[in-house]
Amino acid sequence: MAKARGAQAAAREARREKVLAAWARKKGLSLAKLDGGQQWVVYAALQVADFLGGVGPLRRVLGYFLSHCGMEIDQCFVAAIVGTSERMVRKAKEVEPAKMVHSLRHPVVGHRKPKLKPEHAGPVAKFLVEHRDAEVQELLAFTHSELGVDMERHALRRFLNRYGLGCLHGNHVEGTAPFLHTRSTVAASC
């Protein structure tokens, strides 16, 4: 009986090694970062993720459990198992359990609407023309005070790129809409 259990354990070990090696190769991850216990947890999580298939909320719960299981599994492994980004794993790890359950019961549908709208491009462009050496914090303060929009740098960067208003470099807005800096040489048609 002990021999049979030993053979079963060896077969499980061989299956785990084979599955993990194939998965790590496919995802471009190094199993050398994991100790034996972590490898077993990752293997078990892969089996659960395979069973769950495309059921997103349950995969999120799996990622949440992996982030809090006390095995110190790297976020890149958790993200690869769940099928999401490391940033999402990091954000989910910060969420309290009650809020996690609430987000599962009441999911947000679709993407959040952008805070700055197309009609804000004009006032932002005018601010950039009037304040050519504006720092990013000054532009963010302007959007807050004049447009009533609080936003982060990355959202501002996307807005500026979308409307050709320049780009963020360090603390400054550079390359601000060159067409706004010079007057047109063409006479007005009216």
Secondary structure, DSSP 8 states (H G I E B T S, - for coil): -HHHHHHHHHHHHHHHHHHHHHHHHHHT--GGGS-HHHHHHHHHHHHHHHHHTT-HHHHHHHHHHHHTSSS---HHHHHHHHTS-HHHHHHHHTS-HHHHHHHHHS---S----SS-GGGHHHHHHHHHH-TT-BHHHHHHHHHHHH-----HHHHHHHHHHTT--EEETTEEES--HHHHS--SS----
